[in-house]
Amino acid sequence: MSTSYVHGYNQREAQRLTDQANTLVELLHHDTHYPPGTLVLEAGCGVGAQTVTLAAQSPDAIITSIDISSESVTQAQQTCEAAGLTNVSVEQGDIFTLRFADETFDHVFLCFVLEHLPNPTFALEHLMRVVKPGGTVTIIEGDHGSTFFHPASAAAQDAINCQVELQHRAGGNANIGRELFPVMTAAGLSDVRVSPRFVYVDGSKPELVEGFTRNTFTAMIEAVRAQSIDQQLITEARFDEGIRDLYRTAEHDGTFCYTFFKAVATRQPDRLNPAEL
């Protein structure tokens, strides 16, 4: 992959990804199931935060999880071992140079991957090479432009926009959720079905206040403070004000809203190998 991971590969980010995955299991994965014996490729598994759920939801499927980062692969292997998973193998690999033969997998799964790539359609075309005709692709992405909250705060929006801009400068798109349908159809996928997954948090949902508003979203924005200031996207005072206001939405009278998008599509039987395009 030719872009950098804007969130970084430190332990704090690994914990944030785990918190996010654990908090959103029901919302994102209640309908993720693969039949026994089917071969599934998880492309861009990161530290294995989503892998654990993927494997638990389909314990009789055979899952291969890859990531370009050797550090993430090591953590993912440790995560899977700690969870006692026996249906997952984790290895280092690049979406654009997959070692697998044509039409190897029945299904491909990607979660929070395309948002970091400069050409997500091109990435999907490469992945389609290893999917069997009639096989499926499942993609989950967020959309930072869908964020709104109470109390409203222009400073908080400015801090969020810093993360969006940094991801753009790194070659990604933090607002890709809304674009999944055109991205997937441009890659030649058929029967594309996109469903929004809306997160609404208020004081009556303490598990989401802690797991999502504080530990997932606000922690993600807070982590780009140094980059945002170094690249002169915002002043220190304005960024810190924005973070305070994001944490303010997690208090008893605050609310927070965000939308994820989940898409499932089918590989057309006559799809060409990317090398032939």
N, C-alpha and C positions, 0 to 999 in steps of 0.2 A: 504494500500500500504506500502511496506517495504523499501521505499527509501525517501530521503529528496529532497525538491524542491530547487535546487542549486541557483536559482535566488532570493529566499527569499520572504517574504510576506509583505513587507513594502509598504508604499503609493507610493513611487517612482516606484516600480515594477508594482503596479496596474495601474499607469498612463502610463507606458511604454507599457503594454499589451493593454490598450485602444488605444493608438496612433497606435500601430501595427495593431490592428483590423480595425480601421477606415481607415488607409492608404491602406490596402490590400483587401478591400471588393470586388472590381470588379475582381481582379486577382484570389482570392481564392474561391469566392462564387457566381460568375455569373451563375453557373450551379448547385447550391445547392437549390433544391426545393422539397418539400414533398406534396403529395396530401391532399386535405381537409379531416379532420377526422382521419388521420393516427396518430398513437402514436409513438413519437420519444423520445429516450433517449439520452441526451447529457451527456456523461461520462467524468468527469473532467472539469467542466465548469469554474473553476477558479473564477475570479471576475466578470464574465458575459460579458467580452469583445466580445466574439464570439456569445454569446447567443442572444444579441440584433439583430445582423444580421440574425442569424438562424431563429428567430421568425418573423422578418420583411419579410424575403424571403418566408416564408410559414405561412401566418397569420391565415390560417384555419386548420393547423395541431395542435396537442396537444403535447406540449413539456414538458418533465420532465428533469430538469438539476440537476446533483449531483456533489458534490466535497467533498473530504475527509477533507478539512480545514474548520473549523467553521468560521474563520475570512473571508475566501473567499466567503463562502456561504452568510454571512451577506452582504458583498459588492455586490454580484451578485443580491441578492434580492432587494437591494436599486437601483441598476442599472436598473433592469427590471421595478421597480415601477416608476422610473424617466422617463423611456421611454414610459410609459403607456401601457406596454404589458399585454394582458389579456389571452394569450394562453400558458403561461409558469408558471410552478411551480418549485421552487428551494428548494433543501433539502440537508442535509449532508448525504453522503453515500460513501461506499468503493466498488470499482469494484469487489473485491474478496469476499465480503459478501453482495451481493445485496439482498434487502428485497423483490424484485419483484418475482412473480410467473413465472414459466417456460412459455416461448413463449408469453410474454406480449406485446412486442413492434414490430411495423412494421419496424422500422429503428433505427439504432444506429449511433451517430455522435461523433467523437473524433477529437480534434484539439490541437496539441502540448501536447499530453498526453503520448504516448508510449515512447517518448524520455527520460522520467524520470523514467521508470520502468526497473528493472533488468531482467525481463522475459516477454517481450511484447506479445509473443505467448501465454503464460499461461494466461495473462490478457484477451486476445481476446477469449480464450476458455471459460472463465467465463462469458464474456459478451454474448457469443452465446447462453447461456442457456435461456436468457430472450428475444431472438429474435425469431419471428415466422418463421417457415419454409418458405423459399423463400424471407424472409426479407433481407434488405440490411444493409451494414456497410460502412460508409464513414470515411476516416482517412486523416488528413492533418498533415504533418510533414515537418520540415526544414532539412537542411543538411549543417552544418558549413564548411564541406570540400569543398563545392561548391563555397566558397567565393573567389572572386578575384577583383582587383581594380587597379586604376591608380591615382596617382603615386604608383608604387609597393613599398612595405616596408617589409623587413624581421622582423623588430621590431613589426609591426602591426600583422603579421602572428604569431609571438611568443605570443602576447597578446591574440589573438583568440585561440591559442592552449591551453592556460591556462584554458580558459572556457571549452573547450572540455575535458581536463583532469580532471578538477574539477567535471564535470558532470559524467564522467566515474567513478571517485572515489565514487560518491554518488549513483552509481548503474544505471546510465542512459547512453544514447548514443546520443550525439549531432549530429551525422552523420547518423541517422536512416533513413532519407528520401530515400536513395538509397536502403535500405533493406526492404521496405514495401512489395514488391511482395513476397519474400521468407517468411517473417514473417506471412503474411496473408494466404498464401497457407499452411504453416505448421500448422496453426490453423484450417485447414479444410475448409476454405472459398473457394468458387468456383467463376468462372468468374471474376477473379481479374483484374481490369483495372487501371493502374497507368499512370498519366499524370504529367509531370514536369511543374511547373509554374515559369517562369524565370523573375526575377526582374532586370532590367537594369536602372541605374540612372545616369543622367548627368545634367549639368547646365540648360538644356532646360526643366527640369521637377522639378521645385522648390518644388512642393508638396511632391515628393518622396525624394528629398534631405533632407528636414526637417523631414518628417514623417517616412521615413525608414532609410536612412543612419545615420542621427544624432540621432533621438529619439527612434528608434527601435534597430538597430543593435549595433551601437557604444555605446549607453547607456547600453545595455545588457553586453557588454564586460567590460566597465568601472566599472560596479557595482561589478565585482568580483576582484577588485584590492586588497582589504585587504586579502581575502582568498588566492589569488595567491601568495602574498608575505609571508603570515604567513606559508603557506605550502612549501615555498622555491622552487616554480616553476619558479620564475623569480625575478630579482632585481627590486627595485622600479624605478630606472632610466630607465631600459629597458621597463618596463610596461608603464610608463608615455610617453616614446618616441613612443611606439606603439599606444597609444590612440591619441596622437597629430597627428600621421600620418593617423589614421582613420578619424579624423576630417578634415584633409587636403584633403581627397578624396571628401569631400562635398563642396569644393570651386569651383569656376566657371569653372576651367579647369580639375576638377577631375571626375572620373567615379567609379561606384560601382556596382557589380553584385552578385546575390545570387539566388539559386534555391530552391523552395519549391516543395513538391511532394504531389499530391492528389490521393487517391486510393479509388475505390468503388468496393465492392464485395457482393456476395450473400451467405446467410447461407444455407447450404445443408439441405434438409429435414430430412436426417437420421443422423444428427450430434448428438453425444452422449452428455449427461450432464457431465460436468467436474467431478462430484462426481462418475461417473461410469467409468472414465478412469483409 
